[in-house]
Amino acid sequence: MPERQTQAMANQPPGLSNLCLAFTEHAPLPMATVEGATHIVRYANPAFCSLMNKPMEQLIGRPLSELLPEKDQCVALLDRVFRTGKPERHTEQEHSKPHPVFWSYTMWPVLTEKRLVGVIVQVTETAQFHGRTVAMNEALMLGAVQQHEIAEAADRLNAKLEQEITEREQAQKALMEAKAALADEAVLLERLVAERTAELTSTNKQLEAFVYTIAHDLRAPLRAMQGFSMMLIDNEGEALSATGQDHAQNISKSARFMDALLTDILALASITQQRIELVPTKLRTIVQAVLSRLAEEIQQHNALIETIGPWPTVLAHAPTLSQVLFNLLSNALKFTKPEVPPQIRLRVEEAPSSNPSAKPIQPGFVRVWVEDNGIGIAPEHQEQIFRLFMRLHRDTYSGTGVGLAIAQKGVERMGGTLGVESSLGQGSRFWFQLRKQH
């Protein structure tokens, strides 16, 4: 060991102190000292000799570029250190090996009295180390990027969560305010309903009293007028002039008309005010009952009545349904052409109508038709006929103008609709539809 140390000190370059020599001699990393423009190796420590797999005698005096695999990069690096006097680092891959081999160079200048006398070169062979380092760096960078992305995502989620919490708190606050306002409105509504109910009850009582007055106090004088006028004609007819007899007949006729009008008004009021409960009702039973009530009138007009079944069960109020059908059949018997016997057909339709002009049947409903061969109704009058007291033929046909209004109101009270299809002189086809009982 003293002999090698003496030899190394003999070959040491100027300016390389004994302390530096002792440091490089025992350093585990390969180190060498070069000088001059040709980069001549003046010293190599044992680790460098082991790396080069050559004794020191074969290394001293040779250019460093001959000893290392990548000459150009090493020479350029050494030139830059000699030129600038600043340390340099460089790592490069040797492509001649079957597996990745990397050479790492660290070079720093040796100065004596501020004069550069040489460069110490540390050389490290790192097989696969660089690749692992790069991979590790990439993994660390990817992890950092992912961590950054996770942090950003967490920030976004936190911001969104804070916004949702704020919105939920605002929604809860608005809900509480709405509930409070709704409670106030409910109290107000209950009070208004109670007031309106009391007003309606009072109005209904007044209307009931008025209807009672019409039914009893007004109809009684009318019947007396009618009775006295007929007694006058029967008992004193010979003593009366022709004009007097006409006046007595007109008084009796007007009294009968007024009585019929009051009867219809009472029927309309009853349908409008009475409580209606819809129950399963057999159409066949209603039709037979109404035809029985009209039997005498049917016979007087020599009418032909045709009923076409089957007759399903509907949800209806039997008295109201009877009144509706009675009024429609009465009109069909009344509004007939002179010297033409009435022909009336009653039928039920459940499937969609084959008539393109007909209003479609609502799902779950059935439509009842009352068709006649009467005088018909002009299109411009088909909406007017349902108005109260509307009489299109007051000089030709008797009536109060209330029957169709009663029929329409009755059907509406039962949750249905009523309509008509007609042409002047071609008869009329009245229909109403009610919900079918399933």
Secondary structure as UniProt FT lines:
FT   HELIX           2..10
FT   TURN            14..15
FT   HELIX           18..25
FT   STRAND          31..35
FT   TURN            36..39
FT   STRAND          40..44
FT   HELIX           46..52
FT   HELIX           56..58
FT   TURN            59..61
FT   HELIX           64..67
FT   HELIX           71..84
FT   STRAND          88..94
FT   TURN            95..96
FT   STRAND          101..112
FT   TURN            113..114
FT   STRAND          115..127
FT   HELIX           129..212
FT   HELIX           213..218
FT   HELIX           219..236
FT   TURN            237..239
FT   HELIX           242..273
FT   STRAND          279..282
FT   HELIX           283..293
FT   HELIX           295..300
FT   TURN            301..302
FT   STRAND          304..308
FT   STRAND          313..316
FT   HELIX           318..334
FT   TURN            338..339
FT   STRAND          343..349
FT   TURN            356..357
FT   TURN            363..364
FT   STRAND          365..371
FT   HELIX           379..381
FT   TURN            382..383
FT   HELIX           384..386
FT   TURN            388..389
FT   TURN            392..396
FT   HELIX           403..413
FT   TURN            414..415
FT   STRAND          417..422
FT   TURN            424..425
FT   STRAND          428..436
//
